[in-house]
């Protein structure tokens, strides 16, 4: 007998998505995210299956990101098949829990005037000598971008100067909304994968590095803080705070001699990410 197919909850509102994630996490559930632009194929499905192995719950985002399209690229004809995508996701054993399908992830000044089914048209401004994305060309007011400047140079970055900053910006937004424990990306676009990895993991990796250093006897908090700040800054982040504090009193310490927690907050564009790691010597 064929098992019943699991129909995912479809969420379009950013605050509703964040509320769902936080409710699930309060119940002790872990959340995996698979970001996509829809029109799913077997490569996407393989990523979904991987996410299902890693966490209790799985979210698939479907959002065609205007920030990564140049005016010379036809955003309006990007293929879509939302109902087909849902059908494919329902065919995955175990199924996904949520499909996050937002109308808009940017702060448009005239957002209420847009047709919700309109992906937007994009005029070619190459003759004007401008390097802009479809998002900027639309005149909707978005100005802040997340960039991983060293990695976005060369390879595809030569011919697609707006692509990687658009990817980094929208992935940062998705992380801030969904707040996943794990995100799964493919390596077909290797440069894109490396850029997302550098941007998204800069905080958590730097904290793990600091913990490893402390475990190996490096207990000077100023040195540990400086190493984390440097790693996040090199990834394009701007530190809000990076503090090592006692786990009980939350008072800052100069050397680690008792259980502490390393807390950090950093800005990537206008998105503020936070993380922490406990260090128990």
Secondary structure by P-SEA (a helix, b strand, c coil): cccbbbbccccccaaaaaaaaaaaaaabbbbbbbbccccccaaaaaaaaaaaacccbbbbbbcccccccccccccccccccaaaaaaaaaaccccccccccccccccccccccccccccbbbbbcccccccccccccccccccccccccccccccccccccccaaaaaaaaaaaaaaccccbbbbbccaaaaaaaaaaaaaaaaaaaaaaaaaaaaccccaaaaaaaaaaaaaaacccccbbbbbbccccccccccccbbbbbbbbbcccbbbbbbbbbcc
